[in-house]
């Protein structure tokens, strides 16, 4: 299986879900980091990393 940028949201959601189940206090941090990452990606500020 080749992992592309189309798979990235699914992988992030899966890892975040597992972490939230293991440590519920991480929910705020995981959601905040995810929203910041999606926002930066949406604005095109992470193009230099070739995501």
Backbone bond lengths (Angstrom), bond angles and torsions (degrees), N, CA, C in turn:
res aa  C-N    CA-C-N  psi(-1)  N-CA   C-N-CA  omega(-1)  CA-C   N-CA-C  phi
1 X - - - 1.450 - - 1.523 109.20 -
2 X 1.291 115.96 129.55 1.452 121.68 177.34 1.524 108.76 -95.43
3 X 1.317 115.98 127.32 1.461 120.50 179.76 1.520 108.27 -93.63
4 X 1.322 115.62 123.11 1.458 121.59 179.45 1.527 109.26 -117.01
5 X 1.310 115.93 -179.72 1.466 119.57 179.19 1.528 111.68 -66.41
6 X 1.319 117.66 -19.72 1.463 120.36 177.19 1.525 111.10 -70.79
7 X 1.320 117.45 -24.50 1.456 121.55 179.88 1.535 112.51 -85.97
8 X 1.303 117.55 -14.76 1.452 121.78 -173.69 1.535 113.78 -57.52
9 X 1.324 121.29 -47.68 1.470 119.66 179.58 1.534 113.04 -61.19
10 X 1.315 117.23 -36.95 1.458 120.00 179.36 1.524 111.27 -67.80
11 X 1.319 116.84 -40.06 1.462 120.77 179.27 1.531 110.29 -67.15
12 X 1.321 116.51 -43.58 1.465 120.68 179.10 1.525 110.09 -62.89
13 X 1.322 117.41 -42.94 1.463 120.94 179.53 1.526 111.20 -63.63
14 X 1.315 117.63 -40.96 1.455 121.58 178.97 1.527 111.64 -63.74
15 X 1.322 116.89 -47.85 1.467 120.87 179.33 1.530 110.55 -63.94
16 X 1.325 117.10 -43.06 1.463 120.75 179.49 1.524 110.89 -62.88
17 X 1.316 117.07 -41.79 1.464 120.37 178.74 1.513 112.24 -61.95
18 X 1.309 117.11 -42.45 1.471 120.74 178.64 1.522 110.70 -65.02
19 X 1.334 116.71 -43.59 1.465 119.96 179.48 1.524 111.60 -64.29
20 X 1.321 117.47 -38.42 1.460 121.00 179.30 1.523 110.30 -66.10
21 X 1.334 117.35 -38.35 1.460 119.73 177.06 1.528 111.42 -64.95
22 X 1.319 116.40 -38.46 1.466 120.11 -178.25 1.529 111.93 -76.29
23 X 1.333 117.00 -40.30 1.462 121.59 -177.55 1.531 109.31 -137.74
24 X 1.331 117.84 89.97 1.476 120.58 -175.69 1.528 115.01 -58.49
25 X 1.318 118.14 -24.76 1.473 119.64 179.96 1.524 112.03 -67.60
26 X 1.315 117.81 -16.68 1.462 120.95 179.84 1.527 112.73 -76.09
27 X 1.316 117.34 -8.63 1.472 120.71 -174.78 1.525 112.04 -53.13
28 X 1.310 117.75 -48.80 1.473 120.54 -178.01 1.522 111.60 -60.40
29 X 1.323 117.20 -44.27 1.462 120.91 -178.07 1.531 111.43 -68.88
30 X 1.321 116.52 -41.58 1.465 119.89 -179.26 1.521 110.60 -64.39
31 X 1.321 116.71 -44.78 1.463 120.37 179.53 1.527 110.33 -64.53
32 X 1.322 117.35 -42.51 1.467 120.50 -179.58 1.528 111.43 -63.59
33 X 1.322 117.16 -45.49 1.463 120.51 179.72 1.517 110.76 -64.21
34 X 1.329 116.70 -42.04 1.459 120.54 179.67 1.529 110.91 -63.02
35 X 1.329 117.48 -44.62 1.461 120.64 -179.07 1.526 111.31 -65.70
36 X 1.325 117.61 -38.80 1.466 120.57 177.20 1.520 109.95 -64.26
37 X 1.328 117.29 -44.31 1.456 121.32 -179.79 1.527 111.12 -62.78
38 X 1.331 117.04 -45.26 1.466 120.54 -179.96 1.527 110.24 -65.57
39 X 1.313 117.21 -38.94 1.459 120.51 177.92 1.519 112.85 -63.83
40 X 1.332 116.29 -44.99 1.464 119.92 178.49 1.523 111.37 -65.50
41 X 1.317 116.38 -39.36 1.458 119.96 178.28 1.532 110.46 -65.94
42 X 1.325 116.64 -41.84 1.459 121.03 179.62 1.515 112.98 -63.72
43 X 1.321 116.38 -33.00 1.461 120.42 178.06 1.520 112.56 -81.17
44 X 1.307 116.31 -8.27 1.460 120.03 178.64 1.518 113.98 81.86
45 X 1.319 117.46 16.67 1.458 120.44 -177.20 1.519 112.63 -81.42
46 X 1.315 118.41 -9.85 1.467 120.99 -179.53 1.517 112.00 -106.39
47 X 1.325 117.75 18.34 1.467 120.86 -179.96 1.520 112.34 -63.99
48 X 1.325 117.14 -28.37 1.453 119.68 -179.11 1.526 112.43 -67.60
49 X 1.339 116.91 -19.50 1.463 120.57 177.40 1.518 112.32 -92.03
50 X 1.327 117.96 -0.89 1.451 125.22 177.15 1.529 113.08 59.06
51 X 1.335 116.67 46.07 1.470 120.00 176.48 1.496 108.03 -78.89
